[in-house]
Amino acid sequence: RGSRNCPIDQHHRNQCQYCRLKKCLKIG
């Protein structure tokens, strides 16, 4: 948390809202 380099995967994506948002943007 607090790091923008959070791993985007099923285990960690729920820990970091920034990552979830970033993943959504990448998927479109």
C-alpha positions as CSV (number, residue, x, y, z in Angstrom):
1,R,0.0,0.0,0.0
2,G,1.3,3.4,-0.8
3,S,3.4,2.0,-3.6
4,R,2.2,2.5,-7.2
5,N,4.0,-0.6,-8.2
6,C,1.6,-3.0,-6.6
7,P,1.4,-6.4,-8.3
8,I,-1.8,-6.6,-10.4
9,D,-3.1,-10.1,-9.8
10,Q,-6.0,-11.9,-8.1
11,H,-4.2,-11.9,-4.8
12,H,-3.1,-8.3,-4.5
13,R,-5.4,-6.3,-6.7
14,N,-7.9,-6.0,-3.8
15,Q,-5.3,-4.5,-1.5
16,C,-4.6,-1.4,-3.5
17,Q,-7.4,0.7,-5.1
18,Y,-4.8,2.5,-7.3
19,C,-3.9,-0.9,-8.8
20,R,-7.5,-1.7,-9.4
21,L,-8.1,1.6,-11.1
22,K,-5.0,1.2,-13.2
23,K,-6.0,-2.3,-14.2
24,C,-9.4,-1.0,-15.2
25,L,-7.8,1.6,-17.3
26,K,-5.5,-0.9,-19.0
27,I,-8.4,-3.2,-19.8
28,G,-10.5,-0.3,-21.1
